[in-house]
Structure formats: structure tokens, C-alpha cells
Amino acid sequence: MDSDYRPREFEIEMHNRLDIDKYCTILLHELWHVYQHVKGHLKDKGEKRYWRGIDHSYTEYSDQPWEQEAREMEVKLYHSYLGLNPNSFSKNTMFPNRLTGS
């Protein structure tokens, strides 16, 4: 929010009626984008968007490298938060949720 050059103030807006798992996953995804900006990997300069120095202003959303990385990291971070090993995780695995206590 504060500048294109070395931004240090960020705002994340999220829907407040998501279930707890979806909310946490989306929050981690968006926080990863903050990390990308702070590290200088993702930069906005006027109307242009750069990823590691390469202009991706016209890259399709699904092909944007920062989105691909954030989607990968949201899963790793969420599994890490839950105390799961992401390498052995299966969609059918039941596990206790530390957020809800269930």
C-alpha cells in the first residue's frame, strides 16, 4: 500500500464467512504474496508486474509464477501448521484440527 519501491505496508481483504480451514489456507496464500513482495521477488511498477525481474504483466492468471508458488506454499504451510507431513498427506486422511479442537 505504501509504495511500489520496497513496499512495507500491506492490506489483505478476505471474506469473513469462510470455514476455518479455507480461511487459514487463503490467509497463508495471501501472506505468501506479502513475503514475495518483501523479498523483492514480486514487484509492481506502475501498470507492470515483475517476477524476479521478468515482466509478467500479460501472463494468464493460472500461469503466473507467483500464484503457482503461493498455491504450493499455502498447502505446505497449512500442513506444517497442523503438524502434518505434507509428503505423506492424502485427501482421505483424517486428522485432528488444532484450530477447532475437533
N, C-alpha and C positions, 0 to 999 in steps of 0.2 A: 504494500500500500504506500510506502514512503518514497520509493524511487525505483527506477529501472536499474540503476547502477548500485550494486551491493545492497539490495533490499534487506531490511531488518525488521520491518513491521508487516505482519501478515494477518489476514482475516479469513476464517473458514466459516462458511454458512452451510448448515445441514438441516435436513428435515428432523423435527424433534419427536416424531411419532413412529420411528423405526423400531423394530425389535432390537434387543440389546446386542445380539451377535452382529447384525447388519450395521448397526450404528458404530460399533467398535471397528469393524472392518473398514467402513468408509472413512472413519476418522483417521485410522492408521494410513490409509491410502493418501488422504489429503495431507497428513503430516509428512509423508514421504516427499510430496511435492515441495513442501516448505524446506525440507532438508536439501533437495535438489537445487533450489534457488540459493540457499545459504552457502552451499559448497561451490556455487558458480557453474554447475553443470547445465542448468536450465536458466536461460536469460530472456527477458522480454526487453526489446529495444524498439520503442515506438509501436509500430504495427507488426513488427517481425518477432519471431520466436526462434531462439537458437538452442540447440542441444549440443553441448561440447564443441562449440564454435561453428557448427554447421547450421545454416538456415533451414528450418523445417516449417516455415510459415504456411506452406501449402500441402503439407503431409496429411493424409487422411487420418482421422482420429485413431482408428484401430492400429495404424502403422506408426504412430508417434512413439519414439523410443522411450520417452519419459513416462508415458502411460503404460507401456509394456513393463517397464521396470517397477512402477508403482503397483501394478496388479500382482506381480510376482512377490514384491516385498510385503504387501498387505497380508498375504497368506502366511508367509514366513513369520512376520511379526506377531500376527494373531495367534498362530500355533505356539510360538515361543511364549507369549503372554499366558496362554492356557497351560503351558508346561508340556506340550506335545512335541514329539519328534516329527517334524514335517516330512522327513524321508519315509516314515512308516505310516503316515496318515492315510486312512481310507474314508471315503464319504459315508460308509456304513458303520464306522467306529463310533460307539457310544462313549462319551466321556463326561465327567462332571464339569459344570460350568462355574468357574470361580467368581464370575460376576453375579450370578443369580443364586449360587449355593445349591443348585439342583444337579 
